[in-house]
Amino acid sequence: MSIDLYRCFFENFKESENGNFEFEKVFNSEFMRSNTKFSSIGEFLKSAGIEVEIVQQLSYEDEKLDKFVKSNTIYKTWVSMVNDAILKYYKQGVFENFFVE
């Protein structure tokens, strides 16, 4: 997975906060329960000490968050978790116009 997918996700998240695209839909409860020790992205971020409102401002290389991800999920890094969530959401057919070829 590339950093470009990560950047694309957060650029669209910033542009669509009041629109149809919602952060919590990508990190839905099914994804969170299957891949983390938490049932929601809100619980995950709160436990990590991060506010949902600022998550899109995080650097894609955040050591503190990567350590938290590695200890509390099946992933090694935040970027790998984001990328997998995006791909799983995309496979559900809800991201039809998200990626431009």
N, C-alpha and C positions, 0 to 999 in steps of 0.2 A: 504494500500500500504506500501511496506517496503522500508527501506533505501537501501537494497540490489539492488532493481530495479534501484534506483537513481545512485548508484555507478557503476552498470553494464553499464548504459547508458553513463556516462561520461568516463569510461574506454574505451568503444568502440568509443566514440567521439574523444578522444585523439589519438587512434590508427588509425583512419580512416579519419582524416582531409583532406587528399589528395585523398581519395578513394571515394567510392560510398555513404558512409554515411555522410549526411550533417545536421548539427544542424538546419538550417533554414527549412529543409523539415519536421522535426518533429513538429516544431512550425510554421506551415504554416499559411498563411493569413486567411484561413477559421477557424482554431483553434483560432487564436488570436482575430479575430473579434467576434467570438461566446462567448469567455470566458474572454476577457479583454477589456479595453478601448482603445486598440491599434490595428493597422492593421498589424503590423509586430513585430517579436521578436527584431529586431534592434531598432525600436522606443521604445519598452518597456524597453529594457536594457539601452538605452541612457537616457530615462527619469528617470530611477532608478539610473543613474550615474555609470553604469557598462559597460565596454568594452566587446564586443562579444568575443574577443580573450582571455580574462581571465575568462570567465564565468565558464569554467570547473574546475577552481581552487577554486571556492567558496566552503565554508564549507556547508554541507547540513543543518546546523543550523545557519543561518545568520539572526540575528534579524532585521537588517535594511531592508534586502530584503524581509523578511517575512511581515514586516509592509507595505512595498510598494505593495506586492502581495495582501495582505488583503484589501488594499484601492483601488486597481485598477483592480481586477479580481474577479471571482466568488470563488476563492480558499482562504484558510486560511494561507497556507505556500507555499514556493518555491518548496519544495519536493512534495507536493500534486499536484501542477501545472505540474511539470516535469513528475510525474507518470501518470497523466491523458493524457498528450500529447503523451507519449510513448505508452500507451494502445490504444489510438485512432489511432495512426499511425500504430501500429501493426495490428489492426483490418482491416486496409485497405489492408493487405496482402503484405506489402513491407518490413517486418522485418522477412521474412521466416527463415533466418539462424541466426538471432540475439540472440535468446534465446536457450540455450542448456538445454535439459531435463536431 
